[in-house]
């Protein structure tokens, strides 16, 4: 993905579901989500357990997030093999973009998301790209 496309996502999509976020402050998922929140993004934590992270209600799946809550970017902090069902939920949910963090790569799921009209970023850190481009 080209820099202008990344800038477009970072500037225009402000509601980010962080799938696989950790409640531990030293974990990359927490650091990235905390940074994005400090820059004005709406963070929606998604993980199998917990009640609250970064002052936001934790949802146990993308499909559990109420329809009235907009989800524009699905930022994935899970193993690559866990990506396909997350992408499927993101498509059903009406997300605009899939963002797979550094080390997370799933070409088939990315292609499926693109065919469904979503923008796809793979193997990049949303925080680092925000710092670099904006």
C-alpha positions in Angstrom: 0.0 0.0 0.0 1.3 3.4 -0.9 1.8 6.2 1.6 -1.0 8.3 0.2 -3.4 5.4 0.8 -2.1 4.9 4.3 -2.6 8.6 5.0 -6.1 8.4 3.7 -7.0 5.6 6.2 -5.2 7.4 9.1 -6.9 10.7 8.4 -10.4 9.6 7.6 -11.1 6.5 9.6 -11.1 7.3 13.4 -13.1 4.4 14.9 -10.7 1.5 15.5 -11.6 -1.9 16.8 -8.4 -3.3 18.3 -8.7 -7.1 18.1 -6.4 -8.9 20.5 -5.7 -5.9 22.7 -3.9 -6.7 26.0 -4.8 -5.0 29.3 -1.0 -5.1 30.1 0.5 -1.7 29.5 3.8 -3.1 28.2 2.2 -5.0 25.4 2.4 -3.6 21.8 -1.4 -3.8 21.4 -1.9 -1.7 24.5 0.8 0.8 23.5 -0.6 1.3 20.0 -4.2 1.6 21.2 -3.2 4.1 23.9 -1.2 6.2 21.3 -4.1 6.2 18.9 -6.6 7.2 21.6 -4.2 10.1 22.5 -4.4 11.2 18.9 -8.2 11.4 18.9 -9.1 8.0 17.6 -12.1 6.1 19.1 -10.7 2.8 20.5 -13.0 -0.2 20.7 -11.2 -3.0 22.6 -12.0 -6.6 21.4 -10.7 -9.6 23.3 -12.2 -12.8 24.8 -12.2 -11.6 28.4 -12.2 -8.4 30.5 -14.5 -5.5 31.1 -12.6 -2.4 30.4 -9.3 -1.3 28.8 -8.2 2.3 28.4 -11.5 3.4 29.9 -13.4 1.7 27.1 -15.8 -1.3 27.3 -14.3 -4.5 26.1 -16.3 -6.5 23.5 -15.6 -10.2 23.2 -16.0 -10.2 19.4 -16.6 -7.7 16.5 -20.1 -9.0 16.2 -20.8 -8.2 19.8 -20.2 -4.5 19.2 -23.6 -2.7 19.0 -24.6 -1.7 15.5 -24.8 2.0 16.5 -21.1 2.0 17.3 -19.2 2.7 14.1 -16.2 0.5 13.3 -14.1 1.8 10.5 -10.7 0.1 11.0 -10.2 -3.4 12.4 -6.6 -3.4 13.8 -5.6 -7.0 14.3 -3.1 -8.1 17.0 -3.6 -11.8 16.6 -1.6 -14.6 15.0 -1.8 -14.8 11.2 -3.7 -18.0 11.2 -6.4 -16.3 13.4 -7.1 -13.6 10.8 -9.7 -15.2 8.4 -12.7 -15.3 10.9 -11.8 -11.7 12.1 -11.9 -10.5 8.4 -15.2 -12.3 7.9 -16.7 -10.5 10.9 -15.2 -7.2 9.8 -16.9 -7.6 6.4 -20.2 -8.5 8.0 -19.8 -5.5 10.3 -19.3 -3.0 7.5 -15.7 -2.0 8.4 -13.8 0.2 5.9 -10.3 -1.2 6.5 -8.4 -4.2 7.9 -5.1 -3.3 9.4 -2.8 -6.3 10.2 -0.1 -5.3 12.6 3.7 -6.1 12.1 4.2 -9.8 11.7 0.5 -10.4 10.9 0.1 -11.6 7.3 -2.7 -13.5 5.6 -2.9 -12.9 1.9 -6.1 -14.9 1.3 -8.0 -13.1 4.0 -6.6 -9.8 2.7 -7.8 -10.6 -0.8 -11.2 -11.5 0.5 -11.4 -8.2 2.3 -10.4 -6.3 -0.8 -13.0 -8.1 -2.9 -15.6 -7.0 -0.3 -14.4 -3.4 -0.7 -12.2 -2.9 2.3 -8.8 -1.3 2.3 -6.1 -3.8 3.5 -2.9 -3.0 5.3 -0.6 -5.9 6.2 2.5 -6.3 8.3 2.6 -2.7 9.4 2.2 -0.9 12.7 -0.6 1.7 12.8 1.2 3.8 15.4 4.5 3.8 13.5 2.8 4.7 10.3 0.8 7.5 12.0 4.1 8.9 13.4 5.8 8.6 10.1 3.1 10.1 7.9 1.2 12.5 10.1 
